[in-house]
Amino acid sequence: MPEHAANLWTRYTFQGGPLKGLSLGGGVSYVGERPGDLLDSYRLPEYVRFDALIGYRFRQFQAALNFQNLTNTTHYVSGGSRTAIFPGPPFSVVGSIAIAY
């Protein structure tokens, strides 16, 4: 576990007017330097990651696009040994569609 970590996410949904139902969001995650294994024989570097969201809701239908790792930052989510270090995902876009009854 890192000694320091922080996340901030915000989202705004328009409640009226021509943009009613549109949601915009953004967030930032910081993870500090941390041990790469249980013996702390190496360290994983700190990183900052930015994400964003755009979505739309109409009646019971909702669609969204999540943009993850906007700056395509190389980061490592975990380690196990010096030869088994697991990188986090690069820039990616995840879409979703939902129906609420």
N, C-alpha and C positions, 0 to 999 in steps of 0.2 A: 504494500500500500504506500502511496506517496504521502509525504508529510503535508503537502499542500495540494488541494484540488478545489475547483469552483466551477459552477455551471450557472448560466443565466439564459433564460428563454422568455420571450415575450410574443404575444399574439394579439392582433386587433381584428375584430370582425365588424364590418360596416353594418349598422342597424337600420339605415333608411337611405332613401335617395336612389340614384341609378346604380350605385355600387352595393346595394343591400345584398347581404349573403356572402360577399367577398371577404376572405381572411388573408392577412399577410402576417408573417411571423419571422423571427430571426433569433439566433442564439449563438453563444460562444461557450466553449468548454476549455478549461485549463487543467492540465494534469502535470504535477511536478515530477522531478527526477525520482526514481524509485528503484528498489532492488530488482534485478532480473531473475534471481533464483532465491531459494530459501537460505542459502549460505551468504548471500550478498556478495558473491564473487565478481559480479559486474553490475553496472547500473543501466537502466533504460532512461533515455533522455526525456526531458520535459517537452510538452507540446501545447499548442493552442489550436483549436479547431472551430471553424465557423459553419453554421448551418442556416438554412432558410426554408420557408414554407409559403406556398400560395394555394389557397383552397376556395371552394365555392359551395354554398349550400342553397338548395332550392327545394322547399317543402321537405319531404323526407329523404331526398337524394343529396349526397355529398361526394365531392371529388377533391382530391388534393395531390399536389406534387411536393415532395420533400427533397431539398437539395442538400446533400450531406458532404462535408469536407470541401467547402466552396473553393478554398485556396489550394486544394490538392496537396496538403501538408503530409509529408512522410511522418508517420507516428507508429508507435509500437504499443499494442494493447496488453501483451503479456510475453513472458519468457519462461523458459524451463531449463535451458542450458545455453551455452554460448552458440550452439549450433541449431537451436530450436527457438528462435525469436519470432513472434507472430506479429506481423504488421497489421495496422488498422486498414480499413478499406480506403481506396483512393476516392476522388470526387465521384459521386454517384447520384442518380435521380431515381427516387422511388415514388411510383404513382399508386393511388388507392381510390377505390370507389366503394361507397357504402349506401345501404338503404336502411333507414330506421323506421320500424312500424310502430 
